[in-house]
Amino acid sequence: MGKEFMVACPEDEREALSAAASFLDRRMREIQDSGKVIGTERCAIMAALNITNDLLDLRKRETFAPDVNQKLRFLQNKIDAVLRQEQ
């Protein structure tokens, strides 16, 4: 959004930090371009909230997946056991 900040960061994390800054900048510009939010600070807050919401949704789905996989394995084992009994 046209501003630069100096941020201390280990050498091996600079690329990731730069990617994060670019991602944040894109999200802030999208919010600004929508015309619904005025001001850099408000755009930054809205972008942070949107990104955090996306992260929390992703974490929720990731914790759901192991439960589903575990249930699928359980059901597959039950099916296998029944098929073995019928043979």
C-alpha positions as CSV (number, residue, x, y, z in Angstrom):
1,M,0.0,0.0,0.0
2,G,2.9,2.2,-0.7
3,K,4.6,2.0,2.7
4,E,7.8,0.3,3.7
5,F,8.8,-0.9,7.1
6,M,12.1,-2.1,8.5
7,V,11.6,-5.4,10.3
8,A,14.4,-7.4,11.9
9,C,14.3,-11.0,10.7
10,P,16.8,-13.9,10.5
11,E,18.4,-14.2,7.0
12,D,16.8,-17.6,6.4
13,E,13.3,-16.2,7.0
14,R,13.5,-13.2,4.8
15,E,11.9,-14.8,1.8
16,A,9.0,-16.0,3.8
17,L,8.6,-12.6,5.4
18,S,8.7,-10.9,2.0
19,A,6.0,-13.3,0.7
20,A,3.9,-12.6,3.8
21,A,4.2,-8.9,3.3
22,S,3.2,-9.2,-0.4
23,F,0.2,-11.4,0.5
24,L,-0.9,-8.8,3.1
25,D,-0.4,-6.0,0.7
26,R,-2.6,-7.7,-1.9
27,R,-5.3,-8.4,0.6
28,M,-5.2,-4.8,1.8
29,R,-5.5,-3.5,-1.7
30,E,-8.5,-5.8,-2.4
31,I,-10.2,-4.3,0.6
32,Q,-9.3,-0.8,-0.4
33,D,-10.5,-1.3,-3.9
34,S,-13.8,-2.6,-2.7
35,G,-14.5,0.9,-1.5
36,K,-16.1,-0.4,1.7
37,V,-13.2,0.5,4.0
38,I,-11.4,3.8,4.1
39,G,-7.9,4.3,5.6
40,T,-4.8,2.3,5.6
41,E,-5.1,1.3,9.3
42,R,-8.7,0.1,8.8
43,C,-7.7,-1.9,5.7
44,A,-4.8,-3.5,7.7
45,I,-7.2,-4.5,10.5
46,M,-9.8,-5.9,8.1
47,A,-7.1,-7.8,6.2
48,A,-5.7,-9.2,9.4
49,L,-9.2,-10.3,10.5
50,N,-9.9,-11.9,7.1
51,I,-6.6,-13.7,7.0
52,T,-7.0,-14.9,10.6
53,N,-10.5,-16.1,9.8
54,D,-9.1,-18.1,6.8
55,L,-6.4,-19.6,9.0
56,L,-8.9,-20.7,11.7
57,D,-11.2,-22.2,9.0
58,L,-8.2,-24.1,7.6
59,R,-7.2,-25.4,11.1
60,K,-10.8,-26.5,11.8
61,R,-10.8,-28.5,8.5
62,E,-7.4,-30.0,9.2
63,T,-8.5,-31.2,12.7
64,F,-11.7,-32.6,11.1
65,A,-9.8,-34.7,8.5
66,P,-8.0,-37.0,10.9
67,D,-11.3,-37.8,12.6
68,V,-12.8,-38.7,9.2
69,N,-9.8,-40.8,8.2
70,Q,-10.0,-42.7,11.5
71,K,-13.7,-43.4,11.1
72,L,-13.1,-44.6,7.5
73,R,-10.3,-47.0,8.7
74,F,-12.7,-48.3,11.4
75,L,-15.5,-48.9,8.9
76,Q,-13.1,-50.5,6.4
77,N,-11.9,-52.9,9.1
78,K,-15.5,-53.8,10.0
79,I,-16.3,-54.5,6.3
80,D,-13.1,-56.6,6.0
81,A,-14.0,-58.6,9.1
82,V,-17.6,-59.2,7.8
83,L,-16.3,-60.3,4.4
84,R,-13.8,-62.7,6.1
85,Q,-16.6,-64.3,8.1
86,E,-18.7,-64.8,5.0
87,Q,-15.9,-66.7,3.2
